[in-house]
């Protein structure tokens, strides 16, 4: 929310601010959530694959 408000004040247009908000969300997804999910799946693989 703060990022969008900052970009509105810096650029003056809401469209640029919303675009940058989505860029930051996508960057967070690829740098934090996907590696964490892969690590969790790797750690749980041995417990989930044995009967």
C-alpha positions as CSV (number, residue, x, y, z in Angstrom):
1,X,0.0,0.0,0.0
2,X,2.8,2.4,0.9
3,X,4.5,1.6,-2.5
4,X,1.5,2.6,-4.5
5,X,1.0,5.8,-2.5
6,X,4.7,6.7,-3.0
7,X,4.5,6.1,-6.7
8,X,1.3,8.2,-7.0
9,X,3.1,11.1,-5.4
10,X,6.2,10.6,-7.4
11,X,4.7,10.0,-10.9
12,X,1.4,11.7,-10.5
13,X,-0.6,8.9,-12.2
14,X,-2.3,6.0,-10.5
15,X,-1.7,3.6,-13.5
16,X,2.1,3.7,-13.0
17,X,1.7,3.2,-9.3
18,X,-0.5,0.2,-9.7
19,X,1.8,-1.3,-12.3
20,X,4.8,-1.0,-10.0
21,X,2.8,-2.6,-7.2
22,X,2.1,-5.6,-9.3
23,X,5.8,-5.7,-10.4
24,X,6.8,-5.8,-6.7
25,X,4.2,-8.5,-6.0
26,X,5.5,-10.7,-8.8
27,X,9.1,-10.2,-7.8
28,X,8.1,-11.3,-4.2
29,X,6.4,-14.3,-5.6
30,X,9.3,-15.5,-7.6
31,X,12.0,-14.7,-5.0
32,X,10.2,-15.8,-1.8
33,X,7.2,-18.0,-2.2
34,X,8.2,-20.4,-5.0
35,X,11.6,-21.3,-3.5
36,X,10.0,-21.8,-0.1
37,X,7.4,-24.1,-1.6
38,X,10.1,-26.1,-3.5
39,X,12.1,-26.5,-0.3
40,X,9.1,-27.6,1.7
41,X,8.2,-30.2,-1.0
42,X,11.8,-31.5,-1.0
43,X,11.8,-31.9,2.7
44,X,8.4,-33.6,2.8
45,X,9.1,-35.9,-0.2
46,X,10.5,-38.8,1.8
47,X,7.6,-38.8,4.3
48,X,5.0,-38.5,1.6
49,X,6.3,-41.1,-0.8
50,X,6.7,-44.0,1.6
51,X,3.6,-46.1,2.3
